[in-house]
Amino acid sequence: MRFLITGGAGFIGSHLAERLVQRGDSVSVLDNLSTGSLENIEHLVDTGQVDFHLGSIQVPYAVEKLVDEADFVVHLAAALGVKLILEKPVESIETNVTGTQIVLEAAARNRTPVLIASTSEVYGKSNKIPFCEDDDVVLGPTRKSRWSYAASKMLDECLALSYWEEKQLPTIVVRFFNTVGPRQNARYGMVLPTFVQQALEEAPITIHGDGKQSRCFCDVRDTVEAVTKLIDAQAFGEVFNIGSTQEISIEDLAMLVRQRVDSRSQILYTPYDQAYGRGYEDVQRRVPSVDKLHGVTGFRPKITLPEIIDRTAAHLRSAMTEVI
Ligand SMILES: NC(=O)c1ccc[n+]([C@@H]2O[C@H](COP(=O)([O-])OP(=O)(O)OC[C@H]3O[C@@H](n4cnc5c(N)ncnc54)[C@H](O)[C@@H]3O)[C@@H](O)[C@H]2O)c1
């Protein structure tokens, strides 16, 4: 099959491109390299296994041309990362909403199936654990930019499901929970690579808030496995959580990272206000139910957290050596 991956030079996209190429599919990537990097897919582009196109999902004719050549579109391009969303809220909303609409509209012309990436952020502050796909969502007020990412992704989901209902465009929505692994960009405030980098540099590991908030970290290899299984299952018109169910508090994560990396870094606590500005709201617990994913594909993420940390550390160590 011929796939188009928007955002394919990014973290998840580059791993997905690798996986699809490995199993014999051909892959084109459309990416504006805003948070992604050509280095992530250089090995695939140089060997002619991936066709790279520099451009934005917000340019309809560029999107249409590439969608027309594809049998399946995986739409990952988005503005993301807490810092970026808070610093550039207008651009982020535009990328996530207008960009997705352009991709869906282009796909609808030939009913080319589309899988779109949403996020666990759409569950917001809900305290019904674990989060199930049909649960109510609890977002904060619109005056807090933090919620614009979740709201924009919710609108993407509504659009994708409406294209399926109204225009018979086959769409699948996946809600990624915290996904980690090599090539994830620490610059955008992703907690695990940030902690690992700090531990490797023997710099203080900085926890935002009291560290009692918890998350589940899923290895990107499990994530792309789940994505390919949903594509193969043709699970159209449905929403799926993709994430690990191993829950850990951020404070325990900092200690585990320090231990795995064998670092003497101090652990410091920074108030949210200082890290993200006044009135920042965090989500206390975020745990997915992956029963629906398992029901349709037979798959559950299985890579353990210590393994994920070791692999992230190995990757960051080799990146540090290259810089030296
Ligand atoms: N990584 C996670 O933990 C996580 C969690 C929830 C949801 N997601 C979603 O998964 C998707 C992939 O995320 P990622 O972690 O790989 O992030 P990433 O930043 O590495 O990838 C996003 C890619 O999209 C590209 N991009 C951004 N705007 C673009 C535009 N206008 N036109 C073309 N390309 C553009 C970036 O350059 C980048 O390569 C995103 O939709 C994100 O919202 C990721």
The ligand as an ORCA input file, in Angstrom:
! r2SCAN-3c Opt
* xyz 0 1
  N       4.094     12.237     21.439
  C       3.044     12.182     22.227
  O       3.161     11.833     23.419
  C       1.667     12.530     21.712
  C       0.588     12.458     22.616
  C      -0.671     12.781     22.168
  C      -0.887     13.106     20.853
  N       0.158     13.171     19.987
  C      -0.128     13.538     18.595
  O       0.608     12.702     17.720
  C       0.999     13.425     16.564
  C       2.504     13.298     16.346
  O       3.171     13.845     17.465
  P       4.738     13.698     17.726
  O       4.906     13.412     19.161
  O       5.322     12.809     16.716
  O       5.210     15.196     17.531
  P       6.270     15.866     16.529
  O       6.318     17.313     16.840
  O       7.537     15.116     16.593
  O       5.565     15.604     15.136
  C       4.676     16.508     14.531
  C       5.199     16.722     13.128
  O       4.291     17.570     12.431
  C       5.065     18.513     11.684
  N       4.216     19.690     11.435
  C       3.771     20.591     12.336
  N       3.009     21.508     11.721
  C       2.978     21.174     10.393
  C       2.363     21.719      9.256
  N       1.619     22.833      9.340
  N       2.551     21.119      8.065
  C       3.309     19.998      7.953
  N       3.920     19.430      9.008
  C       3.750     20.000     10.220
  C       6.274     18.811     12.551
  O       7.374     19.361     11.859
  C       6.560     17.415     13.104
  O       7.455     16.711     12.270
  C       0.508     14.854     16.756
  O      -0.718     15.012     16.065
  C       0.266     14.953     18.244
  O      -0.731     15.897     18.555
  C       1.445     12.890     20.387
*
